[in-house]
Amino acid sequence: MNSVDPDQAHSLHRDFEEKFERVKRLYFSRDPRHWPCFADAGFRDVSSFRALHLAPHLRLGAYSDGESLARKLQAETDIPEQSRPPDGCPNSMLRFAAAMSKDWENPSSAENVITMPCDPAIYGAMLGTLANANLVYEEYAGMASELEKVVVRQIANLAGYDPDRASGFFTQGGTFCNLYGYLAGIRKSLPEAKHHGMGYTHDYRIINSQGGHYSNITNLSLLGVDIRKRAIRIKISNNNNIDLQDLERQLRACFDVGSVVPAIMLTMGTTDTFAVDPVKAVHDLRNRLCLQYGIDVKPHIHVDSAIGWTMLFFLGYDFDENPLQINGATLAGLRRNVEMFRELRYADSFTVDFQKWGYAPYTSSLVMFADRSDLKFLENDPENFSYFEDELQGHSHLQATIECSRGAAGVFAAYAALNFLGIEGYQVVLAHCLQNADYFRHRLRQLGFAKVIAPENAGPSVGFRLYNPDGVSDAEAEFAVEQHRQPDKEYLERLSANSAFHRQVFLDRGKVGLYTNWVSFIAHTSYDETGRCHRLPGEKAVFLNPATTRRQIDEFIHHILGPNPGQHLHGAGPAA
Ligand SMILES: *Cc1c(COP(=O)(O)O)cnc(C)c1O
């Protein structure tokens, strides 16, 4: 890579583009010729309005009677007295609300880890909705529970879990998957918690990292954990992944005083900067310390891979041959990430959001367990389940789940997406997104006044800080100053002036080219001797959108350059 021209490394290969165009046409186009369900009159109306890809502030005005429909909708309070005979169309409000919901199909949509679902997943979800299987209990699910088991086996295989030993089930989003991870650890290590709550018999600490998603904390609150005193948030590196030395120090501190550690929550692919925690190193550390301290019930390691799991599609990719012709810049980052995701199989359980980078509609999330016997610990007492036949109870996850009813539309959606796209289809669309993210990083870096946060992480999320080009000529140097935490007032003033400048630029710009968003914690300073750091805000764009092309990226870059682009541009212009 070192000797390669950076523009060359980012160029798009014709073979790749052909493969991608095919995937986009067949699976992301709402085209009734491929998916006849989209020929329905209501679906067609809604899709064609959304396909205008209007800027957010223009959408309402462009919808016929939009302003008045919005006012009516906001004022609607009563259920109609009379029934309304079907006429083959949605009523005007249904159509309006669907058309005017956020248009993820817009090529500029890059806000957060949210996507348009793929056509087969929408179709699958419709079939699941039609069948209305309830996964709570075999009798209410029928064959749908076999379909759930298929997806669990497929993901087990993909991740390198033993499919005969592994288990898993679909639940309400990644947040719930993480909740199950914590709960499994708690029920294993603190068996009294099932009846007495937390901390009844044993002193304990639960461990996560400062780089984790907010559900890592909100779930603890839900579980009745004293977050200030019983949750230990491990420090993170400059790239936002877990600091192994701090983890070892904290684990030892717990074990030295006989405090139980039920769970360690890691993240592979953080939301804002795609930091990847090294799960094998944590697994080995845990095992070594448990041996040394004579701890029988080891801390349960759950990996929040809500977004990151999709890297598993590349575990079998031939990086030397590169059959898809992924460009050099993206191939290098992808290869590094894939090596780390090879370690996901060392997790005791992990989170899979099909509803994010898996291109399934909401809700479709799966929590996977390496060892099905861990589910035994989740089981509640049988006397709670009086209206289910005793002998059928063991056949489903009935007693182990937090939910009663579990909808199956997410299972049908996931199965359809996996089986129509296949591993190669996913590789193509994921690589397209990563090529966009890498190209955006490249263009930002050329500006000179933009600092790309944790570029080594090479994920779909691109976080950055923009500095005032009149005062800052070298963004890397300025960021280095910011990162080196100082006690003096001038330092703090410099941080807040920089952040305020970027915030103002962000607000003044509005949504142009790429619809980015603001994040109050995109990077952090070094830690001081009391272990504290400052959080630095910034802007982010997330490239999960198959519709995004370089046009939107170039437009965004062109716009932040302002009226006199030559003034700031350091490198070359757009890559070929
Ligand atoms: C989105 C996200 C979650 C939460 O998942 P939901 O499906 O939105 O509940 C958890 N962890 C990470 C890393 C995420 O990006």
The ligand as an SDF file (V2000), in Angstrom:
LIG
                    3D

 15 15  0  0  0  0  0  0  0  0999 V2000
  -27.4370    0.0190   17.1440 C   0  0  0  0  0  0  0  0  0  0  0  0
  -26.5680   -0.5860   18.1520 C   0  0  0  0  0  0  0  0  0  0  0  0
  -27.1050   -1.1980   19.2790 C   0  0  0  0  0  0  0  0  0  0  0  0
  -28.5710   -1.1700   19.5700 C   0  0  0  0  0  0  0  0  0  0  0  0
  -29.2480   -1.9610   18.6510 O   0  0  0  0  0  0  0  0  0  0  0  0
  -30.8110   -1.7320   18.3630 P   0  0  0  0  0  0  0  0  0  0  0  0
  -31.0630   -2.7820   17.3300 O   0  0  0  0  0  0  0  0  0  0  0  0
  -30.9500   -0.3390   17.8430 O   0  0  0  0  0  0  0  0  0  0  0  0
  -31.5200   -1.9600   19.6400 O   0  0  0  0  0  0  0  0  0  0  0  0
  -26.2440   -1.8200   20.1460 C   0  0  0  0  0  0  0  0  0  0  0  0
  -24.9120   -1.8140   19.9240 N   0  0  0  0  0  0  0  0  0  0  0  0
  -24.3520   -1.2380   18.8590 C   0  0  0  0  0  0  0  0  0  0  0  0
  -22.8720   -1.2900   18.6730 C   0  0  0  0  0  0  0  0  0  0  0  0
  -25.1690   -0.5840   17.9370 C   0  0  0  0  0  0  0  0  0  0  0  0
  -24.6270    0.0350   16.8850 O   0  0  0  0  0  0  0  0  0  0  0  0
  1  2  1  0
  2  3  1  0
  2 14  2  0
  3  4  1  0
  3 10  2  0
  4  5  1  0
  5  6  1  0
  6  7  2  0
  6  8  1  0
  6  9  1  0
 10 11  1  0
 11 12  2  0
 12 13  1  0
 12 14  1  0
 14 15  1  0
M  END
$$$$
